[in-house]
């Protein structure tokens, strides 16, 4: 998938817990920390962590809340469809 087609925004509220978890699991991700929940409220998300996918037109195309199985076929198919969208 080309980087200019989709932007992935990871949102969390607790910086320390998130960074500890990422270090423990050896995961490298960029996060937007939203300690007071204003971004999540604006996006209609009521539980962190969350992942928001935004297309090149700056439209939210998907929101995934809490933990999610990124290897699930439906998710992979959806992500693939985004990469082939005009």
PyMOL Python script that loads the backbone (N, CA, C, O; Angstrom):
from pymol import cmd

cmd.read_pdbstr("""\
ATOM      1  N   UNK A   1       0.850  -1.176   0.000  1.00  0.00           N
ATOM      2  CA  UNK A   1       0.000   0.000   0.000  1.00  0.00           C
ATOM      3  C   UNK A   1       0.892   1.234   0.000  1.00  0.00           C
ATOM      4  O   UNK A   1       1.842   1.316   0.778  1.00  0.00           O
ATOM      5  N   UNK A   2       0.593   2.178  -0.856  1.00  0.00           N
ATOM      6  CA  UNK A   2       1.376   3.395  -0.929  1.00  0.00           C
ATOM      7  C   UNK A   2       1.079   4.268   0.292  1.00  0.00           C
ATOM      8  O   UNK A   2      -0.058   4.351   0.756  1.00  0.00           O
ATOM      9  N   UNK A   3       2.121   4.909   0.795  1.00  0.00           N
ATOM     10  CA  UNK A   3       1.960   5.743   1.982  1.00  0.00           C
ATOM     11  C   UNK A   3       1.035   6.930   1.765  1.00  0.00           C
ATOM     12  O   UNK A   3       0.446   7.427   2.725  1.00  0.00           O
ATOM     13  N   UNK A   4       0.892   7.399   0.526  1.00  0.00           N
ATOM     14  CA  UNK A   4       0.071   8.575   0.292  1.00  0.00           C
ATOM     15  C   UNK A   4      -1.420   8.250   0.188  1.00  0.00           C
ATOM     16  O   UNK A   4      -2.235   9.165   0.069  1.00  0.00           O
ATOM     17  N   UNK A   5      -1.791   6.983   0.231  1.00  0.00           N
ATOM     18  CA  UNK A   5      -3.185   6.603   0.108  1.00  0.00           C
ATOM     19  C   UNK A   5      -3.913   6.534   1.439  1.00  0.00           C
ATOM     20  O   UNK A   5      -5.123   6.755   1.493  1.00  0.00           O
ATOM     21  N   UNK A   6      -3.205   6.233   2.499  1.00  0.00           N
ATOM     22  CA  UNK A   6      -3.856   6.052   3.791  1.00  0.00           C
ATOM     23  C   UNK A   6      -2.914   6.499   4.909  1.00  0.00           C
ATOM     24  O   UNK A   6      -1.705   6.278   4.837  1.00  0.00           O
ATOM     25  N   UNK A   7      -3.461   7.110   5.909  1.00  0.00           N
ATOM     26  CA  UNK A   7      -2.697   7.499   7.101  1.00  0.00           C
ATOM     27  C   UNK A   7      -3.273   6.730   8.275  1.00  0.00           C
ATOM     28  O   UNK A   7      -4.486   6.711   8.485  1.00  0.00           O
ATOM     29  N   UNK A   8      -2.402   6.102   9.031  1.00  0.00           N
ATOM     30  CA  UNK A   8      -2.822   5.334  10.199  1.00  0.00           C
ATOM     31  C   UNK A   8      -2.480   6.146  11.440  1.00  0.00           C
ATOM     32  O   UNK A   8      -1.324   6.505  11.662  1.00  0.00           O
ATOM     33  N   UNK A   9      -3.504   6.431  12.247  1.00  0.00           N
ATOM     34  CA  UNK A   9      -3.302   7.187  13.480  1.00  0.00           C
ATOM     35  C   UNK A   9      -3.658   6.290  14.662  1.00  0.00           C
ATOM     36  O   UNK A   9      -4.804   5.868  14.810  1.00  0.00           O
ATOM     37  N   UNK A  10      -2.676   6.009  15.490  1.00  0.00           N
ATOM     38  CA  UNK A  10      -2.876   5.233  16.713  1.00  0.00           C
ATOM     39  C   UNK A  10      -3.115   6.230  17.842  1.00  0.00           C
ATOM     40  O   UNK A  10      -2.347   7.176  18.015  1.00  0.00           O
ATOM     41  N   UNK A  11      -4.177   6.016  18.605  1.00  0.00           N
ATOM     42  CA  UNK A  11      -4.546   6.953  19.672  1.00  0.00           C
ATOM     43  C   UNK A  11      -4.554   6.223  21.014  1.00  0.00           C
ATOM     44  O   UNK A  11      -5.133   5.144  21.143  1.00  0.00           O
ATOM     45  N   UNK A  12      -3.915   6.815  21.992  1.00  0.00           N
ATOM     46  CA  UNK A  12      -3.907   6.264  23.351  1.00  0.00           C
ATOM     47  C   UNK A  12      -4.051   7.419  24.332  1.00  0.00           C
ATOM     48  O   UNK A  12      -3.812   8.576  23.987  1.00  0.00           O
ATOM     49  N   UNK A  13      -4.449   7.088  25.566  1.00  0.00           N
ATOM     50  CA  UNK A  13      -4.593   8.124  26.585  1.00  0.00           C
ATOM     51  C   UNK A  13      -3.476   8.079  27.621  1.00  0.00           C
ATOM     52  O   UNK A  13      -3.092   9.117  28.160  1.00  0.00           O
ATOM     53  N   UNK A  14      -2.963   6.914  27.899  1.00  0.00           N
ATOM     54  CA  UNK A  14      -1.972   6.772  28.971  1.00  0.00           C
ATOM     55  C   UNK A  14      -0.587   6.563  28.368  1.00  0.00           C
ATOM     56  O   UNK A  14      -0.258   5.471  27.903  1.00  0.00           O
ATOM     57  N   UNK A  15       0.212   7.610  28.382  1.00  0.00           N
ATOM     58  CA  UNK A  15       1.541   7.568  27.776  1.00  0.00           C
ATOM     59  C   UNK A  15       2.419   6.486  28.399  1.00  0.00           C
ATOM     60  O   UNK A  15       3.010   5.679  27.681  1.00  0.00           O
ATOM     61  N   UNK A  16       2.508   6.462  29.730  1.00  0.00           N
ATOM     62  CA  UNK A  16       3.403   5.524  30.398  1.00  0.00           C
ATOM     63  C   UNK A  16       3.031   4.071  30.118  1.00  0.00           C
ATOM     64  O   UNK A  16       3.897   3.266  29.774  1.00  0.00           O
ATOM     65  N   UNK A  17       1.760   3.729  30.260  1.00  0.00           N
ATOM     66  CA  UNK A  17       1.328   2.351  30.008  1.00  0.00           C
ATOM     67  C   UNK A  17       1.565   1.948  28.556  1.00  0.00           C
ATOM     68  O   UNK A  17       2.014   0.837  28.274  1.00  0.00           O
ATOM     69  N   UNK A  18       1.262   2.853  27.650  1.00  0.00           N
ATOM     70  CA  UNK A  18       1.439   2.555  26.227  1.00  0.00           C
ATOM     71  C   UNK A  18       2.907   2.325  25.904  1.00  0.00           C
ATOM     72  O   UNK A  18       3.247   1.353  25.229  1.00  0.00           O
ATOM     73  N   UNK A  19       3.763   3.192  26.370  1.00  0.00           N
ATOM     74  CA  UNK A  19       5.192   3.065  26.072  1.00  0.00           C
ATOM     75  C   UNK A  19       5.784   1.812  26.721  1.00  0.00           C
ATOM     76  O   UNK A  19       6.629   1.147  26.122  1.00  0.00           O
ATOM     77  N   UNK A  20       5.352   1.488  27.935  1.00  0.00           N
ATOM     78  CA  UNK A  20       5.816   0.261  28.584  1.00  0.00           C
ATOM     79  C   UNK A  20       5.399  -0.967  27.792  1.00  0.00           C
ATOM     80  O   UNK A  20       6.199  -1.882  27.597  1.00  0.00           O
ATOM     81  N   UNK A  21       4.153  -0.995  27.334  1.00  0.00           N
ATOM     82  CA  UNK A  21       3.650  -2.130  26.559  1.00  0.00           C
ATOM     83  C   UNK A  21       4.419  -2.261  25.239  1.00  0.00           C
ATOM     84  O   UNK A  21       4.835  -3.359  24.869  1.00  0.00           O
ATOM     85  N   UNK A  22       4.605  -1.155  24.540  1.00  0.00           N
ATOM     86  CA  UNK A  22       5.325  -1.202  23.267  1.00  0.00           C
ATOM     87  C   UNK A  22       6.757  -1.676  23.456  1.00  0.00           C
ATOM     88  O   UNK A  22       7.264  -2.452  22.645  1.00  0.00           O
ATOM     89  N   UNK A  23       7.409  -1.224  24.506  1.00  0.00           N
ATOM     90  CA  UNK A  23       8.786  -1.656  24.783  1.00  0.00           C
ATOM     91  C   UNK A  23       8.827  -3.136  25.126  1.00  0.00           C
ATOM     92  O   UNK A  23       9.691  -3.864  24.637  1.00  0.00           O
ATOM     93  N   UNK A  24       7.903  -3.582  25.961  1.00  0.00           N
ATOM     94  CA  UNK A  24       7.854  -4.988  26.366  1.00  0.00           C
ATOM     95  C   UNK A  24       7.634  -5.900  25.163  1.00  0.00           C
ATOM     96  O   UNK A  24       8.273  -6.946  25.051  1.00  0.00           O
ATOM     97  N   UNK A  25       6.739  -5.511  24.270  1.00  0.00           N
ATOM     98  CA  UNK A  25       6.406  -6.325  23.100  1.00  0.00           C
ATOM     99  C   UNK A  25       7.312  -6.044  21.904  1.00  0.00           C
ATOM    100  O   UNK A  25       7.180  -6.673  20.854  1.00  0.00           O
ATOM    101  N   UNK A  26       8.238  -5.091  22.072  1.00  0.00           N
ATOM    102  CA  UNK A  26       9.173  -4.702  21.004  1.00  0.00           C
ATOM    103  C   UNK A  26       8.427  -4.261  19.739  1.00  0.00           C
ATOM    104  O   UNK A  26       8.743  -4.675  18.624  1.00  0.00           O
ATOM    105  N   UNK A  27       7.433  -3.412  19.959  1.00  0.00           N
ATOM    106  CA  UNK A  27       6.612  -2.884  18.871  1.00  0.00           C
ATOM    107  C   UNK A  27       7.005  -1.428  18.631  1.00  0.00           C
ATOM    108  O   UNK A  27       7.144  -0.652  19.576  1.00  0.00           O
ATOM    109  N   UNK A  28       7.181  -1.068  17.368  1.00  0.00           N
ATOM    110  CA  UNK A  28       7.499   0.318  17.025  1.00  0.00           C
ATOM    111  C   UNK A  28       6.310   0.914  16.279  1.00  0.00           C
ATOM    112  O   UNK A  28       6.046   0.567  15.128  1.00  0.00           O
ATOM    113  N   UNK A  29       5.607   1.802  16.941  1.00  0.00           N
ATOM    114  CA  UNK A  29       4.463   2.497  16.366  1.00  0.00           C
ATOM    115  C   UNK A  29       4.485   3.943  16.814  1.00  0.00           C
ATOM    116  O   UNK A  29       4.937   4.258  17.915  1.00  0.00           O
ATOM    117  N   UNK A  30       4.004   4.800  15.972  1.00  0.00           N
ATOM    118  CA  UNK A  30       3.799   6.188  16.365  1.00  0.00           C
ATOM    119  C   UNK A  30       2.409   6.301  16.976  1.00  0.00           C
ATOM    120  O   UNK A  30       1.454   5.700  16.483  1.00  0.00           O
ATOM    121  N   UNK A  31       2.302   7.072  18.051  1.00  0.00           N
ATOM    122  CA  UNK A  31       1.025   7.260  18.724  1.00  0.00           C
ATOM    123  C   UNK A  31       0.723   8.731  18.896  1.00  0.00           C
ATOM    124  O   UNK A  31       1.623   9.555  19.062  1.00  0.00           O
ATOM    125  N   UNK A  32      -0.551   9.043  18.854  1.00  0.00           N
ATOM    126  CA  UNK A  32      -1.043  10.349  19.249  1.00  0.00           C
ATOM    127  C   UNK A  32      -1.619  10.151  20.647  1.00  0.00           C
ATOM    128  O   UNK A  32      -2.527   9.344  20.842  1.00  0.00           O
ATOM    129  N   UNK A  33      -1.096  10.878  21.600  1.00  0.00           N
ATOM    130  CA  UNK A  33      -1.596  10.748  22.969  1.00  0.00           C
ATOM    131  C   UNK A  33      -2.664  11.809  23.218  1.00  0.00           C
ATOM    132  O   UNK A  33      -2.458  13.003  23.000  1.00  0.00           O
ATOM    133  N   UNK A  34      -3.798  11.328  23.676  1.00  0.00           N
ATOM    134  CA  UNK A  34      -4.997  12.144  23.854  1.00  0.00           C
ATOM    135  C   UNK A  34      -5.462  12.011  25.308  1.00  0.00           C
ATOM    136  O   UNK A  34      -6.495  11.399  25.578  1.00  0.00           O
ATOM    137  N   UNK A  35      -4.688  12.593  26.251  1.00  0.00           N
ATOM    138  CA  UNK A  35      -4.967  12.353  27.669  1.00  0.00           C
ATOM    139  C   UNK A  35      -6.354  12.776  28.137  1.00  0.00           C
ATOM    140  O   UNK A  35      -6.906  12.147  29.039  1.00  0.00           O
ATOM    141  N   UNK A  36      -6.929  13.815  27.556  1.00  0.00           N
ATOM    142  CA  UNK A  36      -8.260  14.232  28.001  1.00  0.00           C
ATOM    143  C   UNK A  36      -9.375  13.694  27.103  1.00  0.00           C
ATOM    144  O   UNK A  36     -10.550  13.967  27.352  1.00  0.00           O
ATOM    145  N   UNK A  37      -9.023  12.935  26.065  1.00  0.00           N
ATOM    146  CA  UNK A  37     -10.019  12.284  25.218  1.00  0.00           C
ATOM    147  C   UNK A  37     -10.709  13.181  24.208  1.00  0.00           C
ATOM    148  O   UNK A  37     -11.718  12.781  23.628  1.00  0.00           O
ATOM    149  N   UNK A  38     -10.194  14.386  23.980  1.00  0.00           N
ATOM    150  CA  UNK A  38     -10.883  15.317  23.074  1.00  0.00           C
ATOM    151  C   UNK A  38     -10.898  14.822  21.624  1.00  0.00           C
ATOM    152  O   UNK A  38     -11.919  14.947  20.947  1.00  0.00           O
ATOM    153  N   UNK A  39      -9.793  14.267  21.139  1.00  0.00           N
ATOM    154  CA  UNK A  39      -9.776  13.739  19.769  1.00  0.00           C
ATOM    155  C   UNK A  39     -10.703  12.534  19.652  1.00  0.00           C
ATOM    156  O   UNK A  39     -11.466  12.421  18.692  1.00  0.00           O
ATOM    157  N   UNK A  40     -10.634  11.636  20.630  1.00  0.00           N
ATOM    158  CA  UNK A  40     -11.502  10.459  20.586  1.00  0.00           C
ATOM    159  C   UNK A  40     -12.975  10.872  20.609  1.00  0.00           C
ATOM    160  O   UNK A  40     -13.795  10.314  19.879  1.00  0.00           O
ATOM    161  N   UNK A  41     -13.301  11.847  21.447  1.00  0.00           N
ATOM    162  CA  UNK A  41     -14.684  12.340  21.498  1.00  0.00           C
ATOM    163  C   UNK A  41     -15.105  12.893  20.133  1.00  0.00           C
ATOM    164  O   UNK A  41     -16.199  12.606  19.647  1.00  0.00           O
ATOM    165  N   UNK A  42     -14.232  13.677  19.532  1.00  0.00           N
ATOM    166  CA  UNK A  42     -14.518  14.262  18.223  1.00  0.00           C
ATOM    167  C   UNK A  42     -14.746  13.182  17.158  1.00  0.00           C
ATOM    168  O   UNK A  42     -15.564  13.357  16.255  1.00  0.00           O
ATOM    169  N   UNK A  43     -14.021  12.071  17.268  1.00  0.00           N
ATOM    170  CA  UNK A  43     -14.135  10.980  16.297  1.00  0.00           C
ATOM    171  C   UNK A  43     -15.204   9.951  16.666  1.00  0.00           C
ATOM    172  O   UNK A  43     -15.417   8.988  15.929  1.00  0.00           O
ATOM    173  N   UNK A  44     -15.877  10.150  17.803  1.00  0.00           N
ATOM    174  CA  UNK A  44     -16.919   9.215  18.221  1.00  0.00           C
ATOM    175  C   UNK A  44     -16.362   7.918  18.777  1.00  0.00           C
ATOM    176  O   UNK A  44     -16.998   6.869  18.677  1.00  0.00           O
ATOM    177  N   UNK A  45     -15.191   7.989  19.357  1.00  0.00           N
ATOM    178  CA  UNK A  45     -14.540   6.818  19.951  1.00  0.00           C
ATOM    179  C   UNK A  45     -14.654   6.948  21.461  1.00  0.00           C
ATOM    180  O   UNK A  45     -14.329   7.993  22.023  1.00  0.00           O
ATOM    181  N   UNK A  46     -15.117   5.885  22.122  1.00  0.00           N
ATOM    182  CA  UNK A  46     -15.319   6.003  23.568  1.00  0.00           C
ATOM    183  C   UNK A  46     -14.375   5.147  24.395  1.00  0.00           C
ATOM    184  O   UNK A  46     -14.492   5.126  25.620  1.00  0.00           O
ATOM    185  N   UNK A  47     -13.440   4.438  23.765  1.00  0.00           N
ATOM    186  CA  UNK A  47     -12.540   3.583  24.547  1.00  0.00           C
ATOM    187  C   UNK A  47     -11.174   3.478  23.858  1.00  0.00           C
ATOM    188  O   UNK A  47     -11.087   3.041  22.710  1.00  0.00           O
ATOM    189  N   UNK A  48     -10.115   3.878  24.558  1.00  0.00           N
ATOM    190  CA  UNK A  48      -8.785   3.703  23.975  1.00  0.00           C
ATOM    191  C   UNK A  48      -8.284   2.278  24.219  1.00  0.00           C
ATOM    192  O   UNK A  48      -8.852   1.588  25.065  1.00  0.00           O
ATOM    193  N   UNK A  49      -7.291   1.823  23.549  1.00  0.00           N
ATOM    194  CA  UNK A  49      -6.637   2.483  22.427  1.00  0.00           C
ATOM    195  C   UNK A  49      -7.496   2.385  21.181  1.00  0.00           C
ATOM    196  O   UNK A  49      -8.423   1.578  21.110  1.00  0.00           O
ATOM    197  N   UNK A  50      -7.179   3.207  20.211  1.00  0.00           N
ATOM    198  CA  UNK A  50      -7.932   3.207  18.963  1.00  0.00           C
ATOM    199  C   UNK A  50      -6.979   3.426  17.794  1.00  0.00           C
ATOM    200  O   UNK A  50      -5.907   4.012  17.942  1.00  0.00           O
ATOM    201  N   UNK A  51      -7.394   2.945  16.642  1.00  0.00           N
ATOM    202  CA  UNK A  51      -6.666   3.168  15.402  1.00  0.00           C
ATOM    203  C   UNK A  51      -7.658   3.759  14.410  1.00  0.00           C
ATOM    204  O   UNK A  51      -8.756   3.235  14.220  1.00  0.00           O
ATOM    205  N   UNK A  52      -7.258   4.844  13.788  1.00  0.00           N
ATOM    206  CA  UNK A  52      -8.104   5.513  12.806  1.00  0.00           C
ATOM    207  C   UNK A  52      -7.364   5.515  11.480  1.00  0.00           C
ATOM    208  O   UNK A  52      -6.183   5.856  11.418  1.00  0.00           O
ATOM    209  N   UNK A  53      -8.068   5.130  10.415  1.00  0.00           N
ATOM    210  CA  UNK A  53      -7.503   5.164   9.076  1.00  0.00           C
ATOM    211  C   UNK A  53      -8.121   6.327   8.328  1.00  0.00           C
ATOM    212  O   UNK A  53      -9.343   6.457   8.257  1.00  0.00           O
ATOM    213  N   UNK A  54      -7.264   7.173   7.769  1.00  0.00           N
ATOM    214  CA  UNK A  54      -7.715   8.362   7.047  1.00  0.00           C
ATOM    215  C   UNK A  54      -7.188   8.288   5.624  1.00  0.00           C
ATOM    216  O   UNK A  54      -6.005   8.023   5.407  1.00  0.00           O
ATOM    217  N   UNK A  55      -8.074   8.523   4.646  1.00  0.00           N
ATOM    218  CA  UNK A  55      -7.641   8.431   3.254  1.00  0.00           C
ATOM    219  C   UNK A  55      -6.997   9.736   2.791  1.00  0.00           C
ATOM    220  O   UNK A  55      -6.899  10.699   3.552  1.00  0.00           O
ATOM    221  N   UNK A  56      -6.564   9.752   1.538  1.00  0.00           N
ATOM    222  CA  UNK A  56      -5.848  10.924   1.016  1.00  0.00           C
ATOM    223  C   UNK A  56      -6.735  12.160   0.923  1.00  0.00           C
ATOM    224  O   UNK A  56      -6.229  13.273   0.782  1.00  0.00           O
ATOM    225  N   UNK A  57      -8.059  11.977   1.002  1.00  0.00           N
ATOM    226  CA  UNK A  57      -8.990  13.107   1.007  1.00  0.00           C
ATOM    227  C   UNK A  57      -9.303  13.587   2.427  1.00  0.00           C
ATOM    228  O   UNK A  57     -10.194  14.411   2.632  1.00  0.00           O
ATOM    229  N   UNK A  58      -8.556  13.058   3.402  1.00  0.00           N
ATOM    230  CA  UNK A  58      -8.692  13.407   4.818  1.00  0.00           C
ATOM    231  C   UNK A  58     -10.032  12.965   5.394  1.00  0.00           C
ATOM    232  O   UNK A  58     -10.583  13.609   6.286  1.00  0.00           O
ATOM    233  N   UNK A  59     -10.547  11.850   4.865  1.00  0.00           N
ATOM    234  CA  UNK A  59     -11.795  11.273   5.363  1.00  0.00           C
ATOM    235  C   UNK A  59     -11.478  10.049   6.210  1.00  0.00           C
ATOM    236  O   UNK A  59     -10.619   9.243   5.851  1.00  0.00           O
ATOM    237  N   UNK A  60     -12.173   9.912   7.335  1.00  0.00           N
ATOM    238  CA  UNK A  60     -12.014   8.714   8.158  1.00  0.00           C
ATOM    239  C   UNK A  60     -12.692   7.565   7.422  1.00  0.00           C
ATOM    240  O   UNK A  60     -13.891   7.613   7.146  1.00  0.00           O
ATOM    241  N   UNK A  61     -11.907   6.524   7.106  1.00  0.00           N
ATOM    242  CA  UNK A  61     -12.458   5.380   6.382  1.00  0.00           C
ATOM    243  C   UNK A  61     -12.664   4.172   7.286  1.00  0.00           C
ATOM    244  O   UNK A  61     -13.377   3.237   6.921  1.00  0.00           O
ATOM    245  N   UNK A  62     -12.044   4.188   8.464  1.00  0.00           N
ATOM    246  CA  UNK A  62     -12.237   3.086   9.411  1.00  0.00           C
ATOM    247  C   UNK A  62     -11.765   3.510  10.786  1.00  0.00           C
ATOM    248  O   UNK A  62     -10.842   4.310  10.932  1.00  0.00           O
ATOM    249  N   UNK A  63     -12.434   2.943  11.805  1.00  0.00           N
ATOM    250  CA  UNK A  63     -12.027   3.145  13.198  1.00  0.00           C
ATOM    251  C   UNK A  63     -12.023   1.775  13.860  1.00  0.00           C
ATOM    252  O   UNK A  63     -12.997   1.027  13.770  1.00  0.00           O
ATOM    253  N   UNK A  64     -10.941   1.461  14.513  1.00  0.00           N
ATOM    254  CA  UNK A  64     -10.832   0.207  15.251  1.00  0.00           C
ATOM    255  C   UNK A  64     -10.562   0.569  16.704  1.00  0.00           C
ATOM    256  O   UNK A  64      -9.615   1.295  17.005  1.00  0.00           O
ATOM    257  N   UNK A  65     -11.398   0.059  17.603  1.00  0.00           N
ATOM    258  CA  UNK A  65     -11.324   0.422  19.009  1.00  0.00           C
ATOM    259  C   UNK A  65     -10.852  -0.770  19.832  1.00  0.00           C
ATOM    260  O   UNK A  65     -11.212  -1.919  19.577  1.00  0.00           O
ATOM    261  N   UNK A  66     -10.017  -0.442  20.849  1.00  0.00           N
ATOM    262  CA  UNK A  66      -9.450  -1.433  21.752  1.00  0.00           C
ATOM    263  C   UNK A  66      -8.500  -2.340  20.984  1.00  0.00           C
ATOM    264  O   UNK A  66      -7.952  -1.913  19.968  1.00  0.00           O
ATOM    265  N   UNK A  67      -8.290  -3.530  21.412  1.00  0.00           N
ATOM    266  CA  UNK A  67      -7.384  -4.416  20.690  1.00  0.00           C
ATOM    267  C   UNK A  67      -8.095  -5.015  19.491  1.00  0.00           C
ATOM    268  O   UNK A  67      -9.314  -5.184  19.501  1.00  0.00           O
ATOM    269  N   UNK A  68      -7.336  -5.331  18.471  1.00  0.00           N
ATOM    270  CA  UNK A  68      -7.933  -5.816  17.238  1.00  0.00           C
ATOM    271  C   UNK A  68      -6.997  -6.828  16.591  1.00  0.00           C
ATOM    272  O   UNK A  68      -5.776  -6.690  16.667  1.00  0.00           O
ATOM    273  N   UNK A  69      -7.564  -7.834  15.962  1.00  0.00           N
ATOM    274  CA  UNK A  69      -6.769  -8.841  15.270  1.00  0.00           C
ATOM    275  C   UNK A  69      -6.508  -8.364  13.844  1.00  0.00           C
ATOM    276  O   UNK A  69      -7.366  -8.493  12.971  1.00  0.00           O
ATOM    277  N   UNK A  70      -5.322  -7.813  13.618  1.00  0.00           N
ATOM    278  CA  UNK A  70      -4.973  -7.257  12.311  1.00  0.00           C
ATOM    279  C   UNK A  70      -4.714  -8.334  11.267  1.00  0.00           C
ATOM    280  O   UNK A  70      -4.546  -8.021  10.089  1.00  0.00           O
ATOM    281  N   UNK A  71      -4.679  -9.594  11.679  1.00  0.00           N
ATOM    282  CA  UNK A  71      -4.493 -10.688  10.734  1.00  0.00           C
ATOM    283  C   UNK A  71      -5.820 -11.298  10.284  1.00  0.00           C
ATOM    284  O   UNK A  71      -5.833 -12.235   9.485  1.00  0.00           O
ATOM    285  N   UNK A  72      -6.920 -10.779  10.789  1.00  0.00           N
ATOM    286  CA  UNK A  72      -8.239 -11.279  10.421  1.00  0.00           C
ATOM    287  C   UNK A  72      -8.499 -10.995   8.937  1.00  0.00           C
ATOM    288  O   UNK A  72      -8.220  -9.903   8.442  1.00  0.00           O
ATOM    289  N   UNK A  73      -9.039 -11.995   8.242  1.00  0.00           N
ATOM    290  CA  UNK A  73      -9.228 -11.878   6.798  1.00  0.00           C
ATOM    291  C   UNK A  73     -10.047 -10.654   6.407  1.00  0.00           C
ATOM    292  O   UNK A  73      -9.708  -9.977   5.437  1.00  0.00           O
ATOM    293  N   UNK A  74     -11.101 -10.360   7.129  1.00  0.00           N
ATOM    294  CA  UNK A  74     -11.940  -9.209   6.772  1.00  0.00           C
ATOM    295  C   UNK A  74     -11.156  -7.901   6.864  1.00  0.00           C
ATOM    296  O   UNK A  74     -11.348  -7.003   6.045  1.00  0.00           O
ATOM    297  N   UNK A  75     -10.278  -7.793   7.852  1.00  0.00           N
ATOM    298  CA  UNK A  75      -9.464  -6.586   8.000  1.00  0.00           C
ATOM    299  C   UNK A  75      -8.444  -6.505   6.869  1.00  0.00           C
ATOM    300  O   UNK A  75      -8.268  -5.449   6.261  1.00  0.00           O
ATOM    301  N   UNK A  76      -7.778  -7.610   6.590  1.00  0.00           N
ATOM    302  CA  UNK A  76      -6.791  -7.624   5.515  1.00  0.00           C
ATOM    303  C   UNK A  76      -7.433  -7.309   4.164  1.00  0.00           C
ATOM    304  O   UNK A  76      -6.866  -6.575   3.355  1.00  0.00           O
ATOM    305  N   UNK A  77      -8.613  -7.867   3.928  1.00  0.00           N
ATOM    306  CA  UNK A  77      -9.329  -7.582   2.684  1.00  0.00           C
ATOM    307  C   UNK A  77      -9.693  -6.100   2.587  1.00  0.00           C
ATOM    308  O   UNK A  77      -9.566  -5.489   1.526  1.00  0.00           O
ATOM    309  N   UNK A  78     -10.148  -5.531   3.709  1.00  0.00           N
ATOM    310  CA  UNK A  78     -10.501  -4.116   3.717  1.00  0.00           C
ATOM    311  C   UNK A  78      -9.276  -3.246   3.447  1.00  0.00           C
ATOM    312  O   UNK A  78      -9.344  -2.318   2.642  1.00  0.00           O
ATOM    313  N   UNK A  79      -8.164  -3.536   4.108  1.00  0.00           N
ATOM    314  CA  UNK A  79      -6.944  -2.768   3.889  1.00  0.00           C
ATOM    315  C   UNK A  79      -6.472  -2.888   2.444  1.00  0.00           C
ATOM    316  O   UNK A  79      -6.017  -1.912   1.847  1.00  0.00           O
ATOM    317  N   UNK A  80      -6.583  -4.088   1.892  1.00  0.00           N
ATOM    318  CA  UNK A  80      -6.210  -4.286   0.489  1.00  0.00           C
ATOM    319  C   UNK A  80      -7.100  -3.450  -0.423  1.00  0.00           C
ATOM    320  O   UNK A  80      -6.622  -2.864  -1.395  1.00  0.00           O
ATOM    321  N   UNK A  81      -8.391  -3.392  -0.113  1.00  0.00           N
ATOM    322  CA  UNK A  81      -9.307  -2.606  -0.947  1.00  0.00           C
ATOM    323  C   UNK A  81      -8.944  -1.119  -0.912  1.00  0.00           C
ATOM    324  O   UNK A  81      -9.129  -0.411  -1.902  1.00  0.00           O
ATOM    325  N   UNK A  82      -8.429  -0.646   0.225  1.00  0.00           N
ATOM    326  CA  UNK A  82      -8.016   0.745   0.312  1.00  0.00           C
ATOM    327  C   UNK A  82      -6.812   1.018  -0.584  1.00  0.00           C
ATOM    328  O   UNK A  82      -6.690   2.098  -1.162  1.00  0.00           O
ATOM    329  N   UNK A  83      -5.936   0.042  -0.691  1.00  0.00           N
ATOM    330  CA  UNK A  83      -4.730   0.238  -1.487  1.00  0.00           C
ATOM    331  C   UNK A  83      -5.022   0.242  -2.979  1.00  0.00           C
ATOM    332  O   UNK A  83      -4.212   0.722  -3.772  1.00  0.00           O
ATOM    333  N   UNK A  84      -6.167  -0.286  -3.360  1.00  0.00           N
ATOM    334  CA  UNK A  84      -6.515  -0.311  -4.789  1.00  0.00           C
ATOM    335  C   UNK A  84      -7.555   0.739  -5.138  1.00  0.00           C
ATOM    336  O   UNK A  84      -7.961   0.851  -6.294  1.00  0.00           O
ATOM    337  N   UNK A  85      -7.988   1.510  -4.148  1.00  0.00           N
ATOM    338  CA  UNK A  85      -8.973   2.568  -4.412  1.00  0.00           C
ATOM    339  C   UNK A  85      -8.318   3.713  -5.171  1.00  0.00           C
ATOM    340  O   UNK A  85      -7.146   4.020  -4.953  1.00  0.00           O
ATOM    341  N   UNK A  86      -9.078   4.345  -6.065  1.00  0.00           N
ATOM    342  CA  UNK A  86      -8.506   5.479  -6.824  1.00  0.00           C
ATOM    343  C   UNK A  86      -8.214   6.667  -5.939  1.00  0.00           C
ATOM    344  O   UNK A  86      -7.734   7.693  -6.421  1.00  0.00           O
TER     345      UNK A  86
END
""", "prot")
cmd.dss("prot")
cmd.show_as("cartoon", "prot")
cmd.util.cbc("prot")
cmd.orient("prot")
